[in-house]
């Protein structure tokens, strides 16, 4: 009866139907399943707290229009949600989502049967507006099955920042897992609202992107605990509102490289290092003031709203070098609001958070860096760390932070000469150096600073574990921002 269409509104709605009747394959949906969720929606959509919630998705519809009486709302719910039934007449028009015959019932008094508008499908145009339709024939032909799925859509979304957050994926199992999380949470909130007499559902205490990543990580952890196979998949989230005066749509995309990295980051092998970095990425709390102007403690409330690491994931892979500098090398940022935790990052104070293991996972999964180059960077970091410790060469360690390639290169040459004069092997030979730092003879590669930072991460981890950093803290430059490394 159902197949996924590739359209987020319909697909998330289909996944919501599956989650509601505890099935996983759209092909297994039968008419009895549709009746089950239709009866739930018909009972709850015409009263609070869902009437207020649906205003965001279906404003001015028969569910939300305050001028429509209760009896008429029931009638509207029955024919809109029940348009999938066998005894409902079909149209000669074809549904734009499913390819099936459109419903043969009029969805509005002013329009021909089977045509849907903004009150039925979020973010399309309203009645009578002919723009963007073939031959100026207003409205979208829609089947009863697609109409039910679209109306089930809000139950499978999270409400964040006053808008719906819907998650679509090329992996149907992952999309269904998101919908199940959101549906279970929504049903609990609906019951709590009914018990308290509230007209509104409590929203998650997190920004949309932060809540999206938190939910994704929760799903990945659950899959690991259940020993289910993890399939790297891209994720696209739609943060939307269909309110008449203020429609809104923002799209958040996570390519499969990022989701693959995250699924590994929360595994037993990496979760200690990963969680340590995450904890220092929550938006810094501030003391609020009550009506009397007195300070009140709301640290937990404020700090849980936003995680800058989670939100910076959406800028990857384009922002990969900055991501590595901030979270893995602990270089602070000078810009941003005072509550931005990245302003307080410090190698001196947070050397324990510098981890080659989590960094290597990142450059392998996200940047797809060549294995040979990764190994050469690692070996160079080990050799340079051993040299710094043996020679106690603070000036050399300090010089590696310089952002001028000529000075960085000179520092390596001097250290190499020092080793050779003492009858020891060079710290680095020509071929590995060219592979890591140059595109040609004396021509620095465009990403030489990235390679330098990766070498520093390996060195800092080694020197911290060996205790050298703790007794030579002054050797670390007092970097106040990532721009101040020249």
N, C-alpha and C positions, 0 to 999 in steps of 0.2 A: 504493500500500500504506500510505503514511503521510501524515498532514497534521498541522500544528501544532495543539495543543489549547487553548492558553492557560494550561495548568498548567505551572509552572516545572520540576518534576521530570521530567515527560514530555518537554516541549519541549527542555530542555537535553540529555536523553538522545537524542532524535531528532537534534539538531544534532551530538551526539558520533558517532552512527552515520554521518552525512553526512561529517563531518571525517575519520573513520577510513577511509572508502572513497573519499575525495576527490571528493565530489559536493556540490551546493549546494541542490538542490530536493528536498524530501521525496517528491514525487511520482515521482522517478526511482529511489527505493530499490526494489530487487528482492530476492527471497528469497536469492539468492546473496550479496548484500551483508550480509544479516543473519547468514548462515552464517559469513562472514569475520570479523565482530567477535565472534560467538558463540564461534568456535573460539579466538580470542585470549583472551577472558574465561575460558572454560572451562579453558584451560591455566594462566592466571596467577592467577585468583581463589582457587584452592585451595592456594596456597603463598605464601611470603614473597617480596617485601615487601608484596604487595597484601592478604594476609590481615589484617595489622595495620591497613592503611589502611581496609579495608572494615568494621572493627569500629565505626568512627564512623558509618557509614551503615546497616549491616545487622547489628547485634549479635544474637547468639544464632541466627544463620541457619546453614544448612548450610555456608557458606563460613568462618564465624568461630568456631563453637562448638568449643572444644578437645576436647570429649568425643567428637566425631564422627571416626571413622577416615578415612584418606585415600580408601579405596575408596568409602565412603559419600558423601564430599564430591564425588567425580567423578559419582556417580549423581545427587546433588542438583543439581549444576551442569548436568547434561545435561537434566533434565526441567524445571527452572525457566527456564534460558536458552533452551531449545529448545521452549517452549510455543507458539511462533508457527507451527510447522511445519504443513503441510497435513494430515498424517496424525494430528495430535493431536486428540482429540475436543473438541467445543465444548459449551458449557453453554447452558441456557435463560436464564441470567442475562445482563444486558447490562453491558459494561465501563463504569465511571463516567467514564473518561477519553476513550475513543475511540468509544463507541456501538456497538462490535462485540460479537459474542457472547463471553462470558467463556470462559476456558480450561476444558476439561472434566476436567483432572487435579487431584487433591488437592494443595495446596501445603503441607498439614500433615496429620499422621496423625489429628488430633483434629477436623478441620473438613471440611465438604463441599467438593466440587470447585469450583475457580474463585474461592475466597475468599482474599484476601490480608490479612496483618496486619503488625505493626510490623517483623518481621524481613524482610519483603518490600518494604515501602513506608515510608520514613522518616517519623517524626512522627505516625503514626496509632496507634490503641490496639492492645494485644496480644490474644492469643487468649482467648476466653471473656469479654471485656469487652463488654457490650451497650450501654453509654452511647453516645449520639450516632449510633446507627444506626436506620433506620426499623423500627418494630415490634420493636425489640430484637433484630434479626437481625444478629449480630456479623459483622464482616468486610466488606471492599470487593470487589465483583466486578471482576475485572481480566482483560483479554485477554492473550494471549501476546505480542502486539506491544508493548503498553504495559509489560508486565513486563520485556521485554528492554530497552526504552528506559530504564526506571527503573534497571535494574542497570548500564546503560552510563553513567548519570549521573555517578558519581564520577570517571570518566576525563576528563570534560569540565569538571571543577571544579578550582579551586586549593585547596590545603590551607594555610590561614592560621590561626595561633594555635590549632592543634589541631582546627580545624573546617573543613568544606567551604565554599568560596565559589563560589556558582553565579550566573551572570549571565543574566537574562532581559530581553528588549526587545521593543517593538512593531515593531521593525525586524529581521526574520529574518536579514538579512545581517550586521548588527552583532552579534547574538547568536552567529551562526556564527563570526564573526571572534574573539570572546572564547573560544569553545570550542576553536577551532583553536590559539590561543595556549596555552591550558591543557593541551590534549591533547599537543601537541608537547613542552611542558615536562615533563609527567608521564612520557611515554615515555622521555625522556632520563634522568630521575631513576630510573625503574624499572631501566633498563639499568645505571646507575652503582651502584645498590644491589645488584643481582645480582652484579656484578663484585667488589664489596667484601665481599659476604656480609652486608650490613646488613639488618635487619628493618624499618627505617623509611626513609621518603622525606624528604629534606631539604626543609624549608619555606622559602618566601621570607622574606628578612630585612626584612619590612615588616609593619605592621599591615594588617588586612583592607581598611580604607577607603583607606589610602595605596596599597596594591597595586592596588586596583580602579582608582583614578585613573591610576596609572602605566601600567597595561595599556590603559586607554581612550585615553590620549594616544599611546601607542605605535601603536595601531591607526589612529588618525587620521593620524599622520605617515606610516604605510605607505600609507594610501589616497591621501594627497597625492602621495607619490613615484610611485605607480602611476597617478596622474591619474584616480582613480576618483571618481565623484560622491559628495559628502558629503550625506547626508540627515539633518537634525536628528531625533533620536529619543530618547524617554525610556529610561532604564535602571533596572532594579530588580535589586538583588543580594540574595541570600539567604545569610546566614552561619549555618550550621546544624550541629548535631550530634544524632545519634539514640541516643547512649549511654544505656543503661537508667537509670542512677542520676542522670544529669545531662543531660537533653535540653535543647537550646538553639536558639533562632531569633531572629535580629535581621535586620531588613529595612532596606536602604539604598536610597533612591530619588533618582535624578537626573532632574528634569523636562527636557524637550527644550530649554528656554531655557538651562539650564546646559551641556548637552552641545554645543549650538550655539555658546555662548561659548567652550568649550574647544577645539572644532575650529578656530575662528578664531584663538585665542590661540597655537596652535602653528604657525600658518602663517608664511611667510617675512616677512609684513608686521609681525607682532607678537611673534615668538618671542624676540627679543633682550630686549625689555622684560619679557615674561612670565618667561623663564628667570632673569632677574636677581632678580625677586621670589621665585620658587620656591626659588632657592638659599639665601635668607635665611630660609626657613620650615621648614628641617629641625630636628627636635628636637636641642637642644644636647647634645653628647657629654659624658660624664663618664669620668674615669679609674677603671677597676675595680681590684680587688685579687685576687691569686692566693691559693692555699692558704696561702702563707707570710706573707700580709698585705702583700706588696709591691705597689705600684701598677703596673698594666700599661696599655699604650696600646691602647685599643679604640675610638678615635674613629670610624673608618669604620663599625664594627659598630653602635655606639650611634646615630650620627647618621642612619643609613639606615632605622631602624625606623619613624619616623613623620614625616609632613610636616603641619604644622598648617594650612597653606593648603589642601592637598588635603582634609583632614578637615572644614574649615569650609565647603567647598562643599556639604556635605550639609545645612547649616542654611539654605541659600538657598532662596527669596528673602526669607524672613522676617527673616534677619539681615543684610540687604544693607548697611544703613548702617554697622553695626559692621565688616563685612567691608571696606568702602571705607576707613574710618578706619584700620584696622589695616594693610592691605596696600598701599593706594594713597597714603594720606596719611602713613603711618608713625607713627601715634600709638601709644605703648606701652600695654600692659595691666599693671595692678598685681597682678592675681590670677593664680592658676595656679602650677604647680610651677617650681622654679628652672631646670629645663631647657627651659622654654617660651621659644622665641626671641622671642615677641611682647613679652616683658618688656624686651627690649634695643632695641626699635625706637626710632629717634630721627630727627626731621626734620633736626636740626643735622648729624648724621653721615651721614645717608642721603638727602639731598636729591636725589642723582643717580638714586635709584630712583623718585622721584615722576614719573609719566608721565601726561600727559593722554590720549595715544593709547590706552593700554590701559584707562584709566578710561572713556573715551568708548565703547569697545567694550562694556565691562561694562554701562553704564547703558542702552545701546541694546538689547543682546541679552537681558540678565537682567531689567532693570527696565522695558524697553519704554518708556522716557521719550520724550516728544514731541520730534520733531526741532527744532521752533522753540525750545522751551525749552532744549535742549542748545546750540543756536547762541547764544542770548542769554546763557547762563552763560559760554560760551567767550569771547564778545566782552567781557563785563563783566570777566572775569579778565584779559584782555589790557589793557583800559583802566586797571584798578586797578594792574596791574604796572607799566605805563608811568608812571602817576602817582607811585607809590612811588619808582621809580628817578629820575625827574626832580626830585621834591621832596625826595628822600632822607628821606621821612617814616617813620621807624622806629616812632613811636608809633602811627600809623594801622595799619601792618602788624600790629603787636603786638595792637591792639585787635580785629582781625578774628577772633581766636581765641576771644574771649569768648563764653560760652554763654548770656549773658543777652541776649535779643532787643532790649531797650530800649537797651542800651549799644552793641550791634552797629549798630543803626539810627542811633543818634546819631553814631557814627564815620563812617558813610557820608554823613550829612547835612553834617557839618563839612567833609569832604573835597570834597563837591560845591560848598559855598559858597566854599571856597578857590579852586577852579577858576573859578567864575563871576566872582569878584572880580578875577581876573587876566584877564578877558575871554576865557576859553576855554570850550569846550563842557562842559556838565555830564558828570560821569562816568557817570551813569545817569539816565534820565528816568522818569517815573511809571509808564507802562504796562509797560515791561520789569521794573521793580522789583516791581510787583504780581504779574506772571506768575511771577517767580522766588521771591519771599519771602512774599507775603501771599495770604490767601483773601478778604480784604475790607479796607476802610479801617482801618488800624492794627490789623488782626487777623493775627497771624503764622500762616502755614500750618503744618500739623502736621509737615511735613518741611523747614522752613526751614533747620535745621542741616545736613541733607544737601546742600541747594543751596549753603549757605555753604562746606561742605567741598569741594564740586566747584569752586567759584570759587577757593578756596585752592590746590587742586591745580594748576589752570591758572596761577595767579600764581607759585607756587613753582617750577614748571618754567621759566617765562619768566625769573624773577629769577635762577635758578641758571645758566641758559644765558648770560645777560647778565653774569654775574659779580658782581651786586650782593649776593647772599646770601653769597658767599665773603668779602666785605670788611665785611659787616654782620651777622655771625653772631649778635651779641647781640640783634638784632631778633627772633629766633625765640624764643618762650617756651620755658622749660625745663620741658616737660611730662613728668611722670613717669608719668602714666597718663591714659587718656582721660576720667577723671572730674575731672581737675584743670585744666579749661579755663575755669573761671568766674573 
